[in-house]
Amino acid sequence: MNLSQLTAKTITINKKFKNWKKWDIKVRFIDLVEEIGELANAILTDQKAKGNKPGWQKDGLKDSLCDILYDLLIIADQQNIDLEKEYLKMLRNLQIRIKNEEFA
């Protein structure tokens, strides 16, 4: 499944929530920040900088990354951004910058 297909599936599932229309970009962004905080917690736990239940670390990392991707896909859709197209463009630009040795 490519990113466009994942986006379409995500939008379909998102619309099954009763209050999905109330989640404008501001609310979605706040949720994204919360999910990033959960990712930070999962990384700290995984790196043994913070204690937690055994076995939670990897599941926490996976869940947090997926939750962040979900929010990013919905935000991109709300803003009419073709994330697959824009991401590929960014990768091409990054390759050029690497070739030009912008990152020393």
C-alpha positions as CSV (number, residue, x, y, z in Angstrom):
1,M,0.0,0.0,0.0
2,N,1.4,3.4,-1.0
3,L,1.1,6.6,1.0
4,S,-1.9,7.8,-1.1
5,Q,-3.7,4.6,-0.4
6,L,-2.9,4.8,3.3
7,T,-4.2,8.4,3.4
8,A,-7.4,7.3,1.7
9,K,-7.9,4.5,4.2
10,T,-7.0,6.8,7.1
11,I,-9.6,9.4,6.0
12,T,-12.3,6.7,5.6
13,I,-11.6,5.4,9.1
14,N,-11.4,9.0,10.6
15,K,-14.9,9.8,9.2
16,K,-16.3,6.9,11.2
17,F,-15.8,8.9,14.4
18,K,-19.0,10.7,15.4
19,N,-17.3,14.0,16.1
20,W,-14.7,14.0,13.3
21,K,-15.8,17.3,11.9
22,K,-15.1,19.0,15.2
23,W,-11.4,18.1,14.9
24,D,-10.2,21.1,13.0
25,I,-6.5,21.7,12.4
26,K,-6.0,23.3,15.8
27,V,-7.5,20.4,17.7
28,R,-5.6,17.9,15.4
29,F,-2.4,19.8,16.0
30,I,-2.8,19.6,19.8
31,D,-3.4,15.9,19.5
32,L,-0.3,15.6,17.3
33,V,1.8,17.4,20.0
34,E,0.3,15.0,22.6
35,E,1.3,12.0,20.5
36,I,4.8,13.4,20.0
37,G,5.1,13.7,23.8
38,E,4.1,10.0,24.1
39,L,6.8,9.2,21.5
40,A,9.3,11.1,23.7
41,N,8.2,9.0,26.7
42,A,8.5,5.8,24.7
43,I,12.0,6.7,23.6
44,L,13.1,7.6,27.1
45,T,11.7,4.3,28.4
46,D,13.3,2.4,25.6
47,Q,16.7,4.0,26.3
48,K,16.3,3.1,30.0
49,A,16.3,6.8,30.9
50,K,12.9,6.3,32.4
51,G,11.3,3.3,34.0
52,N,8.2,1.6,32.9
53,K,6.6,-1.8,32.6
54,P,8.8,-4.5,30.9
55,G,8.0,-5.0,27.2
56,W,6.1,-1.7,26.9
57,Q,9.0,0.2,25.2
58,K,8.8,-1.2,21.6
59,D,5.0,-1.3,21.6
60,G,5.0,2.3,22.9
61,L,7.4,3.3,20.1
62,K,5.3,1.6,17.4
63,D,2.0,2.9,18.7
64,S,3.3,6.5,19.0
65,L,4.8,6.5,15.5
66,C,1.6,5.2,14.1
67,D,-0.5,7.7,16.0
68,I,1.7,10.5,14.7
69,L,1.4,9.3,11.2
70,Y,-2.4,9.2,11.5
71,D,-2.5,12.8,12.7
72,L,-0.1,13.9,9.9
73,L,-2.2,12.2,7.2
74,I,-5.4,13.8,8.5
75,I,-3.8,17.3,8.8
76,A,-2.4,17.0,5.2
77,D,-5.8,16.0,4.0
78,Q,-7.5,18.9,5.9
79,Q,-5.1,21.3,4.2
80,N,-5.4,19.7,0.7
81,I,-1.8,18.7,0.6
82,D,-0.8,15.7,-1.4
83,L,1.7,14.4,1.2
84,E,3.1,11.6,-1.1
85,K,3.9,14.1,-3.8
86,E,5.4,16.7,-1.4
87,Y,7.4,14.1,0.5
88,L,8.9,12.8,-2.8
89,K,9.8,16.4,-3.7
90,M,11.4,16.9,-0.3
91,L,13.5,13.7,-0.8
92,R,14.7,14.9,-4.2
93,N,15.7,18.2,-2.7
94,L,17.5,16.5,0.1
95,Q,19.4,14.3,-2.3
96,I,20.6,17.4,-4.2
97,R,21.6,19.1,-0.9
98,I,23.6,15.9,0.1
99,K,25.2,15.8,-3.3
100,N,26.2,19.5,-2.9
101,E,27.6,18.6,0.5
102,E,25.4,21.0,2.4
103,F,25.6,18.7,5.4
104,A,29.2,18.5,6.5
